[in-house]
Amino acid sequence: MEQIGATSRLLIRPLSPGDVPALMEILGDPEVMKHSVCGVCDEVATRKFIEWCSVSYKSHGIGPWALIEKETSAFIGFCGVGPEHVGDKEETSLGYRLARRYWGKGLATESAGAGLAYAFRVKECGSVVAIIEPANIASLRVAEKAGFRSFREVRFHGKEVRLYRITHEEWSESHNTSRSSRPRAAMRPLTADLGVSGYRNQ
Ligand SMILES: CC(C)(COP(=O)(O)OP(=O)(O)OC[C@H]1O[C@@H](n2cnc3c(N)ncnc32)[C@H](O)[C@@H]1OP(=O)(O)O)[C@@H](O)C(=O)NCCC(=O)NCCS
């Protein structure tokens, strides 16, 4: 299957319909979905999420990716940037969910770094947001370790959340690279209406 990239411990590839059983096991875990606006996912919701990812890959060239542990070839969850409507604006939003047995090993931080590198280096995004409930300490920590520094508090799907933002400039400064020094990546046009609302499908 097509591979997007790799980190030291992970292979990163697009999600596909064949991932429904493995992803459903993760998104069906109430602990994993504790801070999700939709709660646990059944098979239909998981399939719908993967379908949305496929639409996003085609329309935006981005979307949550499957994370595969190199050592075991195990499917461990997803991470990536995707389109997200926040208020009346379409943002590029970083999201991640891992199976519980893989928590606490630095894998989300590793994959978040890859997601941001893709957003800024390949897709030349102006900024990326992360939408996190203040009670979700692990996720706050991952965002901070990935480089998010500033946030504002907003209401999102009925919840008070932190809207973190990292700009291309901030990311480039911490990665010793500048926008003007690289060739511009080819961008696909944004579609006006995907008929879906982003990560909040799951
Ligand atoms: C959030 C999530 C992806 C983190 O995955 P992970 O692989 O465990 O993350 P990492 O190991 O890279 O980093 C987690 C950090 O949070 C810290 N942490 C975790 N729980 C914590 C707690 N209760 N209190 C304080 N720190 C905590 C860890 O110590 C670690 O920080 P450190 O490296 O400074 O020690 C995982 O917990 C998850 O899938 N949660 C459910 C889905 C979710 O909430 N996704 C985010 C939606 S916004």
The ligand as an SDF file (V2000), in Angstrom:
LIG
                    3D

 48 50  0  0  0  0  0  0  0  0999 V2000
   -3.5230   11.8840   23.4790 C   0  0  0  0  0  0  0  0  0  0  0  0
   -2.7920   10.6220   23.0470 C   0  0  0  0  0  0  0  0  0  0  0  0
   -2.8060   10.5140   21.5230 C   0  0  0  0  0  0  0  0  0  0  0  0
   -1.3530   10.6960   23.5630 C   0  0  0  0  0  0  0  0  0  0  0  0
   -0.6390    9.5610   23.0670 O   0  0  0  0  0  0  0  0  0  0  0  0
    0.7820    9.1230   23.6630 P   0  0  0  0  0  0  0  0  0  0  0  0
    1.4690    8.3170   22.6160 O   0  0  0  0  0  0  0  0  0  0  0  0
    0.5890    8.5350   24.9860 O   0  0  0  0  0  0  0  0  0  0  0  0
    1.5050   10.5320   23.8050 O   0  0  0  0  0  0  0  0  0  0  0  0
    3.0490   10.7500   24.1420 P   0  0  0  0  0  0  0  0  0  0  0  0
    3.5920    9.5430   24.8250 O   0  0  0  0  0  0  0  0  0  0  0  0
    3.7160   11.2050   22.8840 O   0  0  0  0  0  0  0  0  0  0  0  0
    3.0030   11.9870   25.1280 O   0  0  0  0  0  0  0  0  0  0  0  0
    2.0650   12.0290   26.1950 C   0  0  0  0  0  0  0  0  0  0  0  0
    2.5250   13.0340   27.2210 C   0  0  0  0  0  0  0  0  0  0  0  0
    1.4470   13.3180   28.0940 O   0  0  0  0  0  0  0  0  0  0  0  0
    1.8580   13.0510   29.4240 C   0  0  0  0  0  0  0  0  0  0  0  0
    0.6720   12.6260   30.1690 N   0  0  0  0  0  0  0  0  0  0  0  0
   -0.1850   11.6500   29.8330 C   0  0  0  0  0  0  0  0  0  0  0  0
   -1.1770   11.5810   30.7360 N   0  0  0  0  0  0  0  0  0  0  0  0
   -0.9120   12.5560   31.6550 C   0  0  0  0  0  0  0  0  0  0  0  0
   -1.5460   12.9870   32.8420 C   0  0  0  0  0  0  0  0  0  0  0  0
   -2.6860   12.4200   33.2610 N   0  0  0  0  0  0  0  0  0  0  0  0
   -1.0010   14.0030   33.5390 N   0  0  0  0  0  0  0  0  0  0  0  0
    0.1350   14.6010   33.1000 C   0  0  0  0  0  0  0  0  0  0  0  0
    0.7880   14.2270   31.9740 N   0  0  0  0  0  0  0  0  0  0  0  0
    0.2670   13.2030   31.2750 C   0  0  0  0  0  0  0  0  0  0  0  0
    2.9140   11.9870   29.2800 C   0  0  0  0  0  0  0  0  0  0  0  0
    3.7260   11.9100   30.4390 O   0  0  0  0  0  0  0  0  0  0  0  0
    3.6700   12.5210   28.0700 C   0  0  0  0  0  0  0  0  0  0  0  0
    4.4380   13.6450   28.3820 O   0  0  0  0  0  0  0  0  0  0  0  0
    6.0370   13.5300   28.6640 P   0  0  0  0  0  0  0  0  0  0  0  0
    6.6530   12.9470   27.4250 O   0  0  0  0  0  0  0  0  0  0  0  0
    6.4580   14.9210   28.9170 O   0  0  0  0  0  0  0  0  0  0  0  0
    6.2090   12.6350   29.8330 O   0  0  0  0  0  0  0  0  0  0  0  0
   -3.4600    9.3400   23.6250 C   0  0  0  0  0  0  0  0  0  0  0  0
   -3.5340    9.4990   25.0140 O   0  0  0  0  0  0  0  0  0  0  0  0
   -4.8240    9.1180   23.0610 C   0  0  0  0  0  0  0  0  0  0  0  0
   -4.9870    8.4760   22.0160 O   0  0  0  0  0  0  0  0  0  0  0  0
   -5.8640    9.6340   23.7810 N   0  0  0  0  0  0  0  0  0  0  0  0
   -7.2370    9.4700   23.3580 C   0  0  0  0  0  0  0  0  0  0  0  0
   -7.5390   10.2600   22.1030 C   0  0  0  0  0  0  0  0  0  0  0  0
   -7.3510   11.7540   22.2930 C   0  0  0  0  0  0  0  0  0  0  0  0
   -7.6780   12.3050   23.3360 O   0  0  0  0  0  0  0  0  0  0  0  0
   -6.8370   12.3860   21.2450 N   0  0  0  0  0  0  0  0  0  0  0  0
   -6.6130   13.7980   21.2290 C   0  0  0  0  0  0  0  0  0  0  0  0
   -7.8850   14.5180   20.9270 C   0  0  0  0  0  0  0  0  0  0  0  0
   -7.6250   16.2880   21.0160 S   0  0  0  0  0  0  0  0  0  0  0  0
  1  2  1  0
  2  3  1  0
  2  4  1  0
  2 36  1  0
  4  5  1  0
  5  6  1  0
  6  7  2  0
  6  8  1  0
  6  9  1  0
  9 10  1  0
 10 11  2  0
 10 12  1  0
 10 13  1  0
 13 14  1  0
 14 15  1  0
 15 16  1  0
 15 30  1  0
 16 17  1  0
 17 18  1  0
 17 28  1  0
 18 19  1  0
 18 27  1  0
 19 20  2  0
 20 21  1  0
 21 22  1  0
 21 27  2  0
 22 23  1  0
 22 24  2  0
 24 25  1  0
 25 26  2  0
 26 27  1  0
 28 29  1  0
 28 30  1  0
 30 31  1  0
 31 32  1  0
 32 33  2  0
 32 34  1  0
 32 35  1  0
 36 37  1  0
 36 38  1  0
 38 39  2  0
 38 40  1  0
 40 41  1  0
 41 42  1  0
 42 43  1  0
 43 44  2  0
 43 45  1  0
 45 46  1  0
 46 47  1  0
 47 48  1  0
M  END
$$$$
